[in-house]
Amino acid sequence: MNPKLVLVSGGSRGLGAHLVTHFLESGHAVGTFARSKTPLMDELAERFPGRFEFFAADAGDLPSLTPFVDRLIERHGVIHALVNNAAIGQDHLLVHTPPDMIERIIATNVTAPILLTRLVLKRMLLQSEGGRVLNITSICGLKGYNGLTVYSATKGAMDAFTRSLAHETSGRGILVNAVAPGFFESEMSSVLSPDQLDTIKRRTPTRQLTTDAQLLPVVDLLLFTDTNITGQTIAVDGGVTS
Ligand SMILES: NC(=O)c1ccc[n+]([C@@H]2O[C@H](COP(=O)([O-])OP(=O)(O)OC[C@H]3O[C@@H](n4cnc5c(N)ncnc54)[C@H](OP(=O)(O)O)[C@@H]3O)[C@@H](O)[C@H]2O)c1
């Protein structure tokens, strides 16, 4: 296996933490950032010395993230992949969602990943070794849900971004895709009651929530396999959007 450098946004917990751990266990070098450090970040730094770097930063803080990305490249060589995973959710009907919250969801889930992608893409293009961009979107970008209007709009926006960016980068060996998970257990989905989770399970053709483990093979395929897949959103949702 050829070790590669992967940058994951929001790797401190939830799906991001599973992705970071999996990439490290697979032998890759990983950089991640989030606003707060979790104990797992220190554990991973100890378990994988020299291959893991955590940086405390807000996804919208490009002036801080730029030197972090450059430091990663300096230490670990060419950057192979960016996984735009960090996002915040929503738990209110639109009429009860304050305007500043709407702006924060859009800034975190759309503006920040687009700016980070631009930053990383420039470096990938200079390296001339191709690369991968993977956006973690959601079934909410493909299907309607109460209380998730703004969140859904941001995920649909990232799916559209994925398609057009894939066209811009196609001649340069850079594949751009999105994975749209169904609901899985994490802090973000902890606002769902056991009753709501049961309803989601009942309405899912496979009768189960998505798990991190079920997302990993799809992520590996899109990041580390020589495929001709680009511009796609792949739903991993037990058939909910089929
Ligand atoms: N959970 C679900 O059911 C579900 C379903 C479909 C898709 N998704 C998508 O899957 C991805 C991961 O979700 P998750 O459930 O694992 O979320 P999570 O448990 O809430 O974790 C989110 C991660 O992003 C970081 N983050 C959030 N806002 C940030 C900011 N402004 N700057 C930097 N880092 C930030 C968080 O750390 P800090 O808070 O410390 O910054 C954390 O590391 C998201 O894109 C989400 O939309 C989730």
Ligand as a Chemical Component Dictionary entry (heavy atoms), coordinates in Angstrom:
data_LIG
# 
_chem_comp.id                   LIG 
_chem_comp.type                 NON-POLYMER 
_chem_comp.pdbx_formal_charge   0 
_chem_comp.three_letter_code    LIG 
# 
loop_
_chem_comp_atom.comp_id 
_chem_comp_atom.atom_id 
_chem_comp_atom.alt_atom_id 
_chem_comp_atom.type_symbol 
_chem_comp_atom.charge 
_chem_comp_atom.model_Cartn_x 
_chem_comp_atom.model_Cartn_y 
_chem_comp_atom.model_Cartn_z 
_chem_comp_atom.pdbx_ordinal 
LIG N1  N1  N 0  -25.449 12.021 11.755 1  
LIG C1  C1  C 0  -26.241 11.780 10.737 2  
LIG O1  O1  O 0  -27.311 11.147 10.857 3  
LIG C2  C2  C 0  -25.836 12.243 9.349  4  
LIG C3  C3  C 0  -26.591 11.782 8.255  5  
LIG C4  C4  C 0  -26.217 12.182 6.975  6  
LIG C5  C5  C 0  -25.112 12.975 6.769  7  
LIG N2  N2  N 1  -24.409 13.408 7.857  8  
LIG C6  C6  C 0  -23.221 14.243 7.569  9  
LIG O2  O2  O 0  -22.076 13.538 8.017  10 
LIG C7  C7  C 0  -21.058 14.470 8.416  11 
LIG C8  C8  C 0  -20.586 14.150 9.831  12 
LIG O3  O3  O 0  -21.717 14.233 10.705 13 
LIG P1  P1  P 0  -21.672 13.701 12.201 14 
LIG O4  O4  O 0  -23.037 13.201 12.493 15 
LIG O5  O5  O -1 -20.490 12.852 12.395 16 
LIG O6  O6  O 0  -21.509 15.116 12.969 17 
LIG P2  P2  P 0  -20.970 15.417 14.453 18 
LIG O7  O7  O 0  -20.929 14.198 15.273 19 
LIG O8  O8  O 0  -21.762 16.596 14.901 20 
LIG O9  O9  O 0  -19.453 15.886 14.159 21 
LIG C9  C9  C 0  -19.221 17.045 13.392 22 
LIG C10 C10 C 0  -17.734 17.315 13.332 23 
LIG O10 O10 O 0  -17.541 18.545 12.605 24 
LIG C11 C11 C 0  -16.867 19.485 13.457 25 
LIG N3  N3  N 0  -17.369 20.824 13.188 26 
LIG C12 C12 C 0  -18.643 21.267 13.253 27 
LIG N4  N4  N 0  -18.699 22.579 12.991 28 
LIG C13 C13 C 0  -17.408 22.975 12.747 29 
LIG C14 C14 C 0  -16.800 24.211 12.449 30 
LIG N5  N5  N 0  -17.502 25.343 12.341 31 
LIG N6  N6  N 0  -15.463 24.240 12.274 32 
LIG C15 C15 C 0  -14.717 23.120 12.395 33 
LIG N7  N7  N 0  -15.240 21.922 12.680 34 
LIG C16 C16 C 0  -16.565 21.851 12.864 35 
LIG C17 C17 C 0  -17.196 19.027 14.893 36 
LIG O11 O11 O 0  -16.244 19.479 15.861 37 
LIG P3  P3  P 0  -16.459 20.860 16.684 38 
LIG O12 O12 O 0  -17.910 20.964 17.023 39 
LIG O13 O13 O 0  -15.559 20.743 17.883 40 
LIG O14 O14 O 0  -16.032 21.964 15.774 41 
LIG C18 C18 C 0  -17.100 17.516 14.704 42 
LIG O15 O15 O 0  -15.750 17.124 14.667 43 
LIG C19 C19 C 0  -21.698 15.862 8.291  44 
LIG O16 O16 O 0  -21.338 16.430 7.053  45 
LIG C20 C20 C 0  -23.177 15.571 8.318  46 
LIG O17 O17 O 0  -23.925 16.571 7.676  47 
LIG C21 C21 C 0  -24.738 13.067 9.141  48 
# 
loop_
_chem_comp_bond.comp_id 
_chem_comp_bond.atom_id_1 
_chem_comp_bond.atom_id_2 
_chem_comp_bond.value_order 
_chem_comp_bond.pdbx_ordinal 
LIG N1  C1  SING 1  
LIG C1  O1  DOUB 2  
LIG C1  C2  SING 3  
LIG C2  C3  SING 4  
LIG C2  C21 DOUB 5  
LIG C3  C4  DOUB 6  
LIG C4  C5  SING 7  
LIG C5  N2  DOUB 8  
LIG N2  C6  SING 9  
LIG N2  C21 SING 10 
LIG C6  O2  SING 11 
LIG C6  C20 SING 12 
LIG O2  C7  SING 13 
LIG C7  C8  SING 14 
LIG C7  C19 SING 15 
LIG C8  O3  SING 16 
LIG O3  P1  SING 17 
LIG P1  O4  DOUB 18 
LIG P1  O5  SING 19 
LIG P1  O6  SING 20 
LIG O6  P2  SING 21 
LIG P2  O7  DOUB 22 
LIG P2  O8  SING 23 
LIG P2  O9  SING 24 
LIG O9  C9  SING 25 
LIG C9  C10 SING 26 
LIG C10 O10 SING 27 
LIG C10 C18 SING 28 
LIG O10 C11 SING 29 
LIG C11 N3  SING 30 
LIG C11 C17 SING 31 
LIG N3  C12 SING 32 
LIG N3  C16 SING 33 
LIG C12 N4  DOUB 34 
LIG N4  C13 SING 35 
LIG C13 C14 SING 36 
LIG C13 C16 DOUB 37 
LIG C14 N5  SING 38 
LIG C14 N6  DOUB 39 
LIG N6  C15 SING 40 
LIG C15 N7  DOUB 41 
LIG N7  C16 SING 42 
LIG C17 O11 SING 43 
LIG C17 C18 SING 44 
LIG O11 P3  SING 45 
LIG P3  O12 DOUB 46 
LIG P3  O13 SING 47 
LIG P3  O14 SING 48 
LIG C18 O15 SING 49 
LIG C19 O16 SING 50 
LIG C19 C20 SING 51 
LIG C20 O17 SING 52 
# 
